[in-house]
């Protein structure tokens, strides 16, 4: 089975909590069990500071996010025999911390959109995309909303969505739907808002995964 493990952190490259440990241990274990699995994660400052010599630049890429065209780099490393892909964007990820910034909604909307747009060009198309926590919650939504019906390679792709920390759900103002996501609120809101008209990235990931 071909699996892409989508995560906002992965030890030893980046870590703020237990998700990084799961990303460190689960994919190699699945590979040993016979699955073909790869990891994709942001290329943070802490990653570059410690592992730059072990990570290779692959190519320049771009993706759309609303009216923005965002250019970024795709890099490659390895973890216990598992390929690790890194999304490189100087402004979004070359910062002292992984999270806790005023533009986190944009940073991880971009990461999710970049991951989905890259799928056909990373080698063998995965059969399962395994997303984790709120930072990747928009990936299954973008897959269903913008890609699944537009290209045959996306049509049968399955999604697994795992919650590691329910305390942090990625809750943002509804303003981001148009300003950050580039979507119409009425198109987004059906089933994806949580309460008080707030955007909830984790709930978005759950609802979109159920429809995959």
N, C-alpha and C positions, 0 to 999 in steps of 0.2 A: 504494500500500500504506500502511495506517495503522499506525504504529509508536509505542510509548511506550518511551522510553529511561529506564530506572530506574537511578539512580546515587547514591552517597553523597557525591559531590563533583563540582563542575562549575566550571571556570574561566570567567570571573574571579570568580564569586560565592564559591567555596570551593575550596581546594586544599591537599592534602598530598603529592601525587605525580602520577604519569603518568596515572592514571585521569581526573583533572580535565581534562587536556589532550585526551584522547580525547573526553570529553563536550563539550568546547568545539568540537572540529573535526569530529567525525563526523556528528552530527545536521544541522548546516547543509549539509554536503556531500551528505548523502542527500536533503535538501530540494531542493537545486539539481538533483539527479538526477531529481526528480519524485515522491519519496515524501512523504507527509504524516506528519510526525514531531513529537513533543513530548517534553519532558524533565521528569522529576520528581525532586526532590532535597530533602533537609532544609533548613530555613531556620535556618542557624547564626548565632551571634553575629557572626562575621566578615562574614557576608553583610549582616546588618542594619546593622552599623557603617558599611559602605561603600556599600550600595546601597538603603537603606530608601526613598529618594525615588523609586526606579525600580520598586518592587514594590508591587502593589496587593492589599489584602485582598479575598478573594472571598466566603468564607462560613465559618461554624463547622461542624465535622463531629465525628463520634465513631465509634469502632470498638471491638469487643470484643477483649480479649486475656486468655484464660482467664476468670476471674471479674471482671476489671477492665473498666470502661467508661472509655475514655480519650478525652477531648475535645481537639480541636486545631483549628487554623486552616488553611485552604487559601488560599494567596496566588498571585499570578501576575506574571510578568515576561517579558522577551524577550531572546533572544540571537541576533543575526544573522538576524532574521526568524523564529526558532523560538520557540514558546511554551514558557516554563519555569514549571512548577508547583512551589511550595514548601510543604512540610509544616511547619507552625509549631507548636512545643510548647516553652514557656518552660523547663521543667525539663530536658527531654532534650537540647535543642540550643543553648540560650543559654549556651554554655560557651567557655572560651578555646581549647580544642583540638577537633578533629573526633573523635578516637578516643583510646583509652587510659584509659578509665574503668572502674570496677568494675561498672557496670551496662550496659556495652556490649551484652551479650546482650539485655537488655530494650529498650534504645534502638532497636536495629535489627530486633528482632522486631516492635516497634511500627511502625516505618517500613514494613516489608514488608507487615504486615497492613493498614495504612492505605492503601497503594497499591492493593492488590488490592480492598479494599472500595470504593474510589473509582471504579473503572474505568467503571461504567455511568453515572456522573453527571458525567463530565468532557467531555461532548460526544459526538463520534462514537467509538464503541467501537473500540479498536485491534484489528488482526488479529494483531499480534506484540507481545509484551512482551519487551524486551531488557534482561535483568538483568546486573549487573556486580559481580564480586568477592563476598566473603563477606557483606558488609553487606546484600546483597539476596538472599542464598541462600534465605531462608525464603519469599520471594514466590511462586515456582513451587510450593513445597510447600503453602502455604496455598491457592493456587489449586486444586490437585488434591484436597487433603484436604477442604476446607470449602466450596468455591464451585462447582466445575465441574459437579457433578451437581445442584446446588440451583437453578440459574437458567440458562435457555437462552442468555443473552447471554455466558456464560463457556464454553460447551461446546466451541466450535471455536477458542478462543483458543490460539495457538501461543507458545512461549517460546524465546528464544535466551539462553544463559547464557555470558558471556565471563569468563575468568580473566585478570586483568592482572598479578597478583602472587601467585604460588603460596606465597610465604613466609608470608603471613598468611591463615589459613583460618577464623578464627572458631571456635576450639576452646574449649568450655566444659564445666563439670561437668554430669553427667546430672541433677542436681537442678533445673536450669532447665526441664526438660521439663514438669514439673507446676507449679513455682513461677512460671515466667515465661511459658512457652508455653501453659499451661493444658491440656495434653494428657496422656493416659495413656502411660506409658513403653512399654508393649507395643504400643500403636497407632503410636507414633512410630518405634520401633526397627527395624522391618523394612526393612533395606536402607539406613538413614540414619545409623547410627552408624559411627565410623571405627575406633577402637581403644580398648581399656581402658574400654569403655562411655562414652566421651566423646561429646558432641554436637559435630558439625562442620558449621557453617553452609555452608561451601563445598561439602562433599560432598552435603549436603542439596540444594543448588541444582542440582548436576550430576545427581543421581539423579532428582529431581523433573522436571527439564527433559527428560530422556530419556523420561519417561512422558507428556509433553505432546503 
